[in-house]
Amino acid sequence: MTAPGPRAFDVLGRDGDRRLEPEEIRQKIEMLERLLRRSEQRPVGPPARP
C-alpha cells in the first residue's frame, strides 16, 4: 500500500510535520461547524425527481 499523497492532509492544514496553531484549529472547527449546520438544514434522503 502506498502512502497518501502530499495533498491528502491539506484539509487538516498539515504541511508535513508543521503543528497547527490554536487559532488555526479554532478557525477550522468553526468552519466545520458552519458546514455541519448548513448540511443539517438540507432534507435527508435521495434527491427528489424532477
Biopython code that builds the backbone (N, CA, C, O; Angstrom):
import numpy as np
from Bio.PDB.StructureBuilder import StructureBuilder

atoms = [
    (1, "MET", "N", (0.858, -1.201, 0.000)),
    (1, "MET", "CA", (0.000, 0.000, 0.000)),
    (1, "MET", "C", (0.892, 1.247, 0.000)),
    (1, "MET", "O", (1.862, 1.334, 0.752)),
    (2, "THR", "N", (0.545, 2.194, -0.848)),
    (2, "THR", "CA", (1.372, 3.400, -0.936)),
    (2, "THR", "C", (0.915, 4.421, 0.093)),
    (2, "THR", "O", (-0.239, 4.420, 0.520)),
    (3, "ALA", "N", (1.830, 5.282, 0.480)),
    (3, "ALA", "CA", (1.499, 6.337, 1.433)),
    (3, "ALA", "C", (0.601, 7.357, 0.745)),
    (3, "ALA", "O", (0.703, 7.552, -0.466)),
    (4, "PRO", "N", (-0.287, 8.019, 1.511)),
    (4, "PRO", "CA", (-1.143, 9.043, 0.894)),
    (4, "PRO", "C", (-0.304, 10.171, 0.313)),
    (4, "PRO", "O", (0.775, 10.486, 0.814)),
    (5, "GLY", "N", (-0.813, 10.762, -0.735)),
    (5, "GLY", "CA", (-0.099, 11.856, -1.383)),
    (5, "GLY", "C", (-0.009, 13.070, -0.476)),
    (5, "GLY", "O", (-0.677, 13.130, 0.556)),
    (6, "PRO", "N", (0.813, 14.036, -0.857)),
    (6, "PRO", "CA", (1.011, 15.216, -0.006)),
    (6, "PRO", "C", (-0.267, 16.029, 0.184)),
    (6, "PRO", "O", (-0.382, 16.775, 1.156)),
    (7, "ARG", "N", (-1.232, 15.896, -0.733)),
    (7, "ARG", "CA", (-2.459, 16.686, -0.612)),
    (7, "ARG", "C", (-3.495, 16.011, 0.276)),
    (7, "ARG", "O", (-4.533, 16.602, 0.573)),
    (8, "ALA", "N", (-3.230, 14.795, 0.698)),
    (8, "ALA", "CA", (-4.238, 14.038, 1.443)),
    (8, "ALA", "C", (-4.633, 14.723, 2.749)),
    (8, "ALA", "O", (-5.772, 14.601, 3.200)),
    (9, "PHE", "N", (-3.679, 15.447, 3.356)),
    (9, "PHE", "CA", (-3.967, 16.045, 4.661)),
    (9, "PHE", "C", (-4.173, 17.553, 4.579)),
    (9, "PHE", "O", (-4.201, 18.231, 5.606)),
    (10, "ASP", "N", (-4.316, 18.084, 3.362)),
    (10, "ASP", "CA", (-4.476, 19.530, 3.210)),
    (10, "ASP", "C", (-5.681, 20.056, 3.987)),
    (10, "ASP", "O", (-5.638, 21.162, 4.524)),
    (11, "VAL", "N", (-6.756, 19.268, 4.049)),
    (11, "VAL", "CA", (-7.968, 19.727, 4.736)),
    (11, "VAL", "C", (-7.667, 19.994, 6.205)),
    (11, "VAL", "O", (-8.234, 20.905, 6.808)),
    (12, "LEU", "N", (-6.772, 19.196, 6.774)),
    (12, "LEU", "CA", (-6.438, 19.358, 8.182)),
    (12, "LEU", "C", (-5.383, 20.436, 8.386)),
    (12, "LEU", "O", (-5.061, 20.778, 9.524)),
    (13, "GLY", "N", (-4.847, 20.970, 7.307)),
    (13, "GLY", "CA", (-3.838, 22.004, 7.430)),
    (13, "GLY", "C", (-2.467, 21.445, 7.745)),
    (13, "GLY", "O", (-1.607, 22.181, 8.229)),
    (14, "ARG", "N", (-2.234, 20.174, 7.489)),
    (14, "ARG", "CA", (-0.934, 19.571, 7.794)),
    (14, "ARG", "C", (0.025, 19.833, 6.649)),
    (14, "ARG", "O", (-0.218, 19.410, 5.518)),
    (15, "ASP", "N", (1.101, 20.522, 6.934)),
    (15, "ASP", "CA", (2.167, 20.705, 5.954)),
    (15, "ASP", "C", (3.350, 19.923, 6.499)),
    (15, "ASP", "O", (4.161, 20.470, 7.246)),
    (16, "GLY", "N", (3.458, 18.669, 6.141)),
    (16, "GLY", "CA", (4.499, 17.839, 6.718)),
    (16, "GLY", "C", (4.249, 17.676, 8.205)),
    (16, "GLY", "O", (3.182, 17.215, 8.608)),
    (17, "ASP", "N", (5.223, 18.050, 9.024)),
    (17, "ASP", "CA", (5.094, 17.908, 10.468)),
    (17, "ASP", "C", (4.783, 19.230, 11.158)),
    (17, "ASP", "O", (4.893, 19.339, 12.379)),
    (18, "ARG", "N", (4.400, 20.225, 10.384)),
    (18, "ARG", "CA", (4.103, 21.533, 10.973)),
    (18, "ARG", "C", (2.930, 21.418, 11.939)),
    (18, "ARG", "O", (1.923, 20.780, 11.631)),
    (19, "ARG", "N", (3.063, 22.029, 13.091)),
    (19, "ARG", "CA", (1.991, 21.982, 14.087)),
    (19, "ARG", "C", (0.995, 23.112, 13.835)),
    (19, "ARG", "O", (1.379, 24.221, 13.463)),
    (20, "LEU", "N", (-0.283, 22.817, 14.042)),
    (20, "LEU", "CA", (-1.300, 23.851, 13.907)),
    (20, "LEU", "C", (-1.268, 24.761, 15.128)),
    (20, "LEU", "O", (-1.088, 24.308, 16.259)),
    (21, "GLU", "N", (-1.445, 26.033, 14.878)),
    (21, "GLU", "CA", (-1.585, 26.978, 15.988)),
    (21, "GLU", "C", (-3.007, 26.864, 16.545)),
    (21, "GLU", "O", (-3.930, 26.513, 15.808)),
    (22, "PRO", "N", (-3.195, 27.156, 17.837)),
    (22, "PRO", "CA", (-4.553, 27.084, 18.418)),
    (22, "PRO", "C", (-5.571, 27.920, 17.647)),
    (22, "PRO", "O", (-6.725, 27.516, 17.509)),
    (23, "GLU", "N", (-5.158, 29.070, 17.149)),
    (23, "GLU", "CA", (-6.080, 29.922, 16.389)),
    (23, "GLU", "C", (-6.506, 29.233, 15.094)),
    (23, "GLU", "O", (-7.671, 29.310, 14.703)),
    (24, "GLU", "N", (-5.571, 28.565, 14.433)),
    (24, "GLU", "CA", (-5.911, 27.835, 13.204)),
    (24, "GLU", "C", (-6.899, 26.713, 13.504)),
    (24, "GLU", "O", (-7.845, 26.485, 12.750)),
    (25, "ILE", "N", (-6.666, 26.018, 14.614)),
    (25, "ILE", "CA", (-7.561, 24.921, 14.988)),
    (25, "ILE", "C", (-8.964, 25.470, 15.233)),
    (25, "ILE", "O", (-9.950, 24.893, 14.774)),
    (26, "ARG", "N", (-9.050, 26.586, 15.961)),
    (26, "ARG", "CA", (-10.356, 27.170, 16.267)),
    (26, "ARG", "C", (-11.083, 27.582, 14.993)),
    (26, "ARG", "O", (-12.284, 27.353, 14.857)),
    (27, "GLN", "N", (-10.343, 28.200, 14.048)),
    (27, "GLN", "CA", (-10.961, 28.625, 12.797)),
    (27, "GLN", "C", (-11.474, 27.426, 12.014)),
    (27, "GLN", "O", (-12.556, 27.489, 11.431)),
    (28, "LYS", "N", (-10.711, 26.328, 11.991)),
    (28, "LYS", "CA", (-11.143, 25.149, 11.245)),
    (28, "LYS", "C", (-12.362, 24.517, 11.900)),
    (28, "LYS", "O", (-13.264, 24.048, 11.206)),
    (29, "ILE", "N", (-12.398, 24.502, 13.230)),
    (29, "ILE", "CA", (-13.563, 23.953, 13.929)),
    (29, "ILE", "C", (-14.799, 24.786, 13.600)),
    (29, "ILE", "O", (-15.864, 24.235, 13.323)),
    (30, "GLU", "N", (-14.660, 26.120, 13.631)),
    (30, "GLU", "CA", (-15.804, 26.974, 13.313)),
    (30, "GLU", "C", (-16.284, 26.749, 11.884)),
    (30, "GLU", "O", (-17.488, 26.714, 11.629)),
    (31, "MET", "N", (-15.337, 26.595, 10.944)),
    (31, "MET", "CA", (-15.707, 26.357, 9.551)),
    (31, "MET", "C", (-16.472, 25.038, 9.434)),
    (31, "MET", "O", (-17.485, 24.963, 8.740)),
    (32, "LEU", "N", (-15.983, 23.998, 10.117)),
    (32, "LEU", "CA", (-16.656, 22.699, 10.049)),
    (32, "LEU", "C", (-18.028, 22.763, 10.706)),
    (32, "LEU", "O", (-18.970, 22.133, 10.225)),
    (33, "GLU", "N", (-18.156, 23.517, 11.802)),
    (33, "GLU", "CA", (-19.462, 23.643, 12.451)),
    (33, "GLU", "C", (-20.457, 24.347, 11.540)),
    (33, "GLU", "O", (-21.629, 23.976, 11.495)),
    (34, "ARG", "N", (-19.988, 25.379, 10.802)),
    (34, "ARG", "CA", (-20.889, 26.057, 9.861)),
    (34, "ARG", "C", (-21.338, 25.104, 8.760)),
    (34, "ARG", "O", (-22.509, 25.091, 8.380)),
    (35, "LEU", "N", (-20.402, 24.309, 8.250)),
    (35, "LEU", "CA", (-20.766, 23.335, 7.216)),
    (35, "LEU", "C", (-21.761, 22.323, 7.761)),
    (35, "LEU", "O", (-22.702, 21.934, 7.068)),
    (36, "LEU", "N", (-21.555, 21.896, 9.000)),
    (36, "LEU", "CA", (-22.449, 20.916, 9.601)),
    (36, "LEU", "C", (-23.851, 21.494, 9.760)),
    (36, "LEU", "O", (-24.839, 20.838, 9.430)),
    (37, "ARG", "N", (-23.936, 22.735, 10.271)),
    (37, "ARG", "CA", (-25.260, 23.349, 10.442)),
    (37, "ARG", "C", (-25.961, 23.501, 9.097)),
    (37, "ARG", "O", (-27.169, 23.288, 8.994)),
    (38, "ARG", "N", (-25.192, 23.875, 8.054)),
    (38, "ARG", "CA", (-25.789, 24.039, 6.745)),
    (38, "ARG", "C", (-26.299, 22.693, 6.221)),
    (38, "ARG", "O", (-27.369, 22.623, 5.616)),
    (39, "SER", "N", (-25.529, 21.627, 6.456)),
    (39, "SER", "CA", (-25.944, 20.319, 5.952)),
    (39, "SER", "C", (-27.149, 19.797, 6.732)),
    (39, "SER", "O", (-27.953, 19.041, 6.186)),
    (40, "GLU", "N", (-27.286, 20.189, 7.994)),
    (40, "GLU", "CA", (-28.429, 19.741, 8.787)),
    (40, "GLU", "C", (-29.729, 20.367, 8.301)),
    (40, "GLU", "O", (-30.807, 19.833, 8.564)),
    (41, "GLN", "N", (-29.642, 21.495, 7.593)),
    (41, "GLN", "CA", (-30.849, 22.156, 7.117)),
    (41, "GLN", "C", (-31.367, 21.527, 5.827)),
    (41, "GLN", "O", (-32.505, 21.775, 5.428)),
    (42, "ARG", "N", (-30.536, 20.711, 5.173)),
    (42, "ARG", "CA", (-30.968, 20.080, 3.928)),
    (42, "ARG", "C", (-31.851, 18.875, 4.225)),
    (42, "ARG", "O", (-31.647, 18.195, 5.230)),
    (43, "PRO", "N", (-32.815, 18.605, 3.378)),
    (43, "PRO", "CA", (-33.612, 17.386, 3.558)),
    (43, "PRO", "C", (-32.731, 16.154, 3.366)),
    (43, "PRO", "O", (-31.841, 16.141, 2.516)),
    (44, "VAL", "N", (-32.984, 15.141, 4.153)),
    (44, "VAL", "CA", (-32.185, 13.917, 4.084)),
    (44, "VAL", "C", (-32.867, 12.939, 3.140)),
    (44, "VAL", "O", (-34.095, 12.885, 3.064)),
    (45, "GLY", "N", (-32.064, 12.174, 2.430)),
    (45, "GLY", "CA", (-32.630, 11.173, 1.529)),
    (45, "GLY", "C", (-32.242, 11.465, 0.095)),
    (45, "GLY", "O", (-31.558, 12.448, -0.189)),
    (46, "PRO", "N", (-32.679, 10.608, -0.800)),
    (46, "PRO", "CA", (-32.330, 10.812, -2.208)),
    (46, "PRO", "C", (-32.971, 12.087, -2.743)),
    (46, "PRO", "O", (-34.043, 12.476, -2.279)),
    (47, "PRO", "N", (-32.340, 12.736, -3.702)),
    (47, "PRO", "CA", (-32.924, 13.962, -4.265)),
    (47, "PRO", "C", (-34.255, 13.665, -4.943)),
    (47, "PRO", "O", (-34.451, 12.607, -5.540)),
    (48, "ALA", "N", (-35.153, 14.622, -4.832)),
    (48, "ALA", "CA", (-36.470, 14.443, -5.452)),
    (48, "ALA", "C", (-36.327, 14.418, -6.970)),
    (48, "ALA", "O", (-35.531, 15.160, -7.544)),
    (49, "ARG", "N", (-37.094, 13.571, -7.594)),
    (49, "ARG", "CA", (-37.034, 13.509, -9.068)),
    (49, "ARG", "C", (-37.774, 14.696, -9.653)),
    (49, "ARG", "O", (-38.822, 15.094, -9.145)),
    (50, "PRO", "N", (-37.234, 15.258, -10.713)),
    (50, "PRO", "CA", (-37.904, 16.414, -11.332)),
    (50, "PRO", "C", (-39.228, 16.014, -11.983)),
    (50, "PRO", "O", (-39.919, 16.862, -12.549)),
]
sb = StructureBuilder()
sb.init_structure("model")
sb.init_model(0)
sb.init_chain("A")
sb.init_seg("    ")
for serial, (resi, resn, name, xyz) in enumerate(atoms, 1):
    if name == "N":
        sb.init_residue(resn, " ", resi, " ")
    sb.init_atom(name, np.array(xyz, "f"), 0.0, 1.0, " ", f" {name:<3s}", serial, name[0])
structure = sb.get_structure()
